[in-house]
């Protein structure tokens, strides 16, 4: 790079800045932008090397009562769609309840933004995110009405996630990083976790009898644990449910495991 000796630093630096800005605007260079684009650039720094295979599973069982999507469900869908659009990959949203066969796919798409520069690609993220979130929100009420809601098989969702990434890899011929999210109160009927007096010790005993799928290198989040339509559970019950999911997922070979009551926006957890 050419080294320049500026004899009148203030004036020439000002001229240089103006010239650089003009060049940036004309060429669309990927300099760090401000506002939303800048935030998306920061988010892009957290992307894995492989494209994402994101699958969000929403618990539609009776303990999470409601005829429309909750604000929290929609927030998770938007956030995960945005993350997938920034990183590039496939995106799916599943509504589930009683068992693995009783599920409804609310969205199944590819979120890979086109554009010659990073900023050009990131400018497309908001529209793509909004479109898929609107699709999910519109499909939710009818799908929920058709869903048997007298039980909740949360554990089976992890097996469906494993199948999903395998199918995506086979279809595309490209290895993807599984990014799985389950939004649930954690109260399953298979196995029965409905006892409000469940202790951490009992939960860990139950977990020991569950054979989990292989989720190697995956990022798995379970959010909403302990929050039901009737309000939040006792802290002791929430701790027991969290201990169960941490124990099961800890044997899946997943790279990142998050089990929480309050969903944490992607990127904030590492802040």
PyMOL commands that set and color helices and strands:
alter all, ss='L'
color gray80, all
select helices_A, chain A and resi 9-27+35-44+62-64+71-87+118-122+125-145+155-172+200-208+235-249
alter helices_A, ss='H'
color red, helices_A
select strands_A, chain A and resi 51-59+89-96+103-111+176-183+219-223+227-228+231-232+256-260
alter strands_A, ss='S'
color yellow, strands_A
deselect
rebuild
show_as cartoon
